[in-house]
Amino acid sequence: MLVPFFTGVAALVVVLRATGRPDRLCLPKPDKLLGFERDDATRLQYQRFVGVSCACPVCLGVDATRPTHYLRMSVVTCRLGCFGRTVGEPVGNRLINEDETEKGSMAMKPCTQCGANNQDGAKFCRQCGSPFVPVPTATQSATQPDPSGQMTQNSSSGQSVGQSYIPPVAQSNVPPQAQPQPAQFGPQPASQPQFSQPGQFQPQSEVKPLITPEMKAEARAFGDWFKTFFLRPSEVGGGKPWYALAVIFATTMLSALAATSEISHGGSSILSMIPFVDSYYISEAVDEAAPFVFVVLWIMFSLYLYGILLVLRLMRALMGDPVTFRTLHDDYAHRLAPWLGLFALAAVFALIHVDVLAITLWVLAVVTQSMWMMVLVYEGDSRRPLDSQWVKFLCVLLQIVLSAIVFIILVTVLSAIVGAIIAGAMHNVLY
């Protein structure tokens, strides 16, 4: 007995044995692969599109809980049993052999609830547990039409032919003379087959929202901190460590953006004095290299800022100040609001081609930031036997020398990298 559940065109994959006989069968469905595969004894594999006429859900295993679909095809290319089973198909933990395929022709009867095949003498379905009721006569079948609109039952064979699969909730035509059904075997929602309601357990898995309440609270806390950072820089403090990192890298990014824009605009002005053809190619090379130059400048400015912070920590240590680098780092970042604003204005004016004002603001920000580093040395606590004024003055002189060394090293590396980037861009444009 085969209950139609799927029709259409499917891709048939058949693997032949060394003797040329079919060894395995696979029929893919849009959401799963029906059939089976076996890794051993693979000799030849080919694919063919065939029409799938019908199939029957059959349960594997002793516990009758694992549904598997066996297909009967309109174009038969494998040796099929009476119920669509082929040689080599898995049953439980073993494979069907050639002798067992003949057993498919013995009398079987389907379950009216789930459609599973059972032995002719079975009293209960091994799939869903529903009892088998006496089959009504031909007159009773004629007076009670099939709700699915399919073919009526054949009273001579005692089996329904071509009956479509009907959900258990819609099966209500039980004859009055049926035996009383136990409560545990009734068509209750809990006893329905697992494959008949695939979305039954989906509400149990909750989908987490994209923005959680913790993220909202974190964003609100950072917003409050950033507001205080701009309005009262000298009072700001606390916050998480990444607040200081965000402010420092934002400051160096805006500084690098303003510098890159001014370099590009200044280069365009200089190139306007060169003949047209050469100026065109060089301008193309500068435009191609601009994003890479921006990234390199951002990295170099960040390295220079952390370099002078290390020099500042060294000067504080020479003075005997017990302040840690993290405390010094956070205090420095919390008071960067004026320079962050200057670099932001310089970047905006550079992007709109107000070059003179952009360069003025950028140079002013760089000079005052360097002077502020000296002030931070004087804010330290001197605990040396020498007078604190002399200690701080000598530390400032040493700070200037060490900062100049860091600056020269980074400028040398930056010049080499930027030169290589521009040379590569020129090569790409010209060749």
Secondary structure, DSSP 8 states (H G I E B T S, - for coil): -------EEEEEEEEE-TTS-EEEEEEE-SSSEEE---SSS--EEEEEEEEEEEEEEEEETTTT-EEEEEEEESS--S-B-TTS-BTT-EETTEE--TTGGGGGGS-EEE-TTT--EEETT-SB-TTT--B------HHHHHHS--TT----EETTTTEESS-----GGG-----TT-----GGGSS-GGGS-GGG-TTTTGGGS----SS-HHHHHHHHHHHHHHHHHHH-TTT-----HHHHHHHHHHHHHHHHHHHHHHHHHHHHHHHTTS-HHHHHHHHHHHHHHHHHHHHHHHHHHHHHHHHHHHHHHHHHHHHT----HHHHHHHHHHT-HHHHHHHHHHHHHHHTT-HHHHHHHHHHHHHHHHHHHHHHHHTS---SSS-HHHHHHHHHHHHHHHHHHHHHHHHHHHHHHHHHHHHHHHHHHH-
